[in-house]
Amino acid sequence: MKCPFCNAEMLVGNISQDRYALKWVPSDKDRGLLNFTPFVKGIKLTSMSDGITVKVFYCNKCRKFVIDQDNLR
């Protein structure tokens, strides 16, 4: 995948979780460690129970990550 910021080729990797599901939470709703409870609304990046990983693209040049929501299961 080409980086949408600088057009360099991006590296492909994965994000996985340990005990809690990873999720994206808007800054104005960020509650620190409390984000990991099931009651905080956000976009889940992984599942808590089945060890799913999320495909993530990384640009070494601009040091940015890109996660395509279509890659979330």
C-alpha positions in Angstrom: 0.0 0.0 0.0 1.2 3.5 -0.8 1.3 6.0 2.1 -1.5 8.6 1.7 0.7 11.3 3.2 4.0 10.9 1.3 3.3 8.1 -1.3 6.1 5.8 0.0 5.5 2.1 0.1 4.1 1.1 3.5 5.1 -2.0 5.6 2.3 -4.4 6.6 2.0 -5.6 10.2 -0.6 -6.5 12.9 -2.0 -5.2 16.1 -3.2 -7.8 18.6 -4.5 -7.7 22.2 -3.8 -9.4 25.5 -6.6 -9.2 28.1 -8.9 -6.6 26.7 -10.1 -5.6 23.2 -8.2 -2.8 21.6 -10.4 0.1 20.6 -10.2 3.6 19.3 -11.8 6.2 21.6 -12.2 9.9 20.6 -9.9 12.2 22.6 -12.8 14.0 24.3 -14.1 10.7 25.6 -10.7 9.3 26.7 -10.8 7.9 30.2 -7.3 6.4 30.4 -7.3 2.9 31.7 -11.1 2.9 32.0 -11.3 2.8 28.1 -10.6 -1.0 28.4 -13.9 -1.7 30.1 -16.7 -3.0 27.8 -18.9 0.1 28.8 -16.7 2.8 27.0 -18.0 3.4 23.5 -15.4 3.3 20.7 -14.5 1.5 17.6 -13.3 -2.0 18.5 -10.0 -2.9 16.7 -9.8 -6.5 18.1 -12.1 -9.0 19.9 -11.5 -9.8 23.5 -12.1 -13.5 23.2 -10.5 -15.0 20.1 -7.1 -13.3 19.7 -7.9 -11.6 16.4 -5.2 -9.4 15.0 -5.8 -6.3 12.9 -3.8 -5.6 9.7 -2.0 -2.3 10.0 0.1 -0.4 7.5 3.2 1.6 8.7 5.1 4.3 6.8 8.7 4.3 7.8 9.3 7.7 6.2 6.5 9.7 7.9 6.1 7.3 10.9 2.3 7.0 10.5 0.0 4.0 10.9 -3.0 3.4 8.7 -5.7 1.0 9.8 -8.4 0.1 7.2 -11.7 -0.5 9.1 -12.6 -3.0 6.4 -9.8 -5.2 7.8 -11.5 -5.4 11.2 -13.4 -8.7 11.8 
